[in-house]
Amino acid sequence: MTSYRWSSLGAKMNVLDRVRRLVERLSPEPACAECLAERLDLSDDESAEPYLYELAGCQGFEVRIDACALCGKARKVIGKGAAKAA
């Protein structure tokens, strides 16, 4: 049972790291959870949104309502670096 728990934690950290790296590559442009999940080929039952909140507020990551750089829709997005001037 313990090995399952650790492998689950490892998988979660792997997805978090993949989300972080993609957001950093897109920086300073923001991306929404739906586009991140699509680009990272996450399963249908796995959302990128929880990872946005794990990253928010640390190492320059910021969650806000803005246009996604990938789909262009106004949504909750995450970016790293300076926000666009309104």
Sequence and secondary structure as in RCSB ss.txt:
>XXXX:A:sequence
MTSYRWSSLGAKMNVLDRVRRLVERLSPEPACAECLAERLDLSDDESAEPYLYELAGCQGFEVRIDACALCGKAR
KVIGKGAAKAA
>XXXX:A:secstr
 HHHHHHHHHHHHHHHHHHHHHHHHHTTS EEHHHHHHHTT  TT  SHHHHHHHTTSTTEEEEEEE TTT  EE
EEEEES     
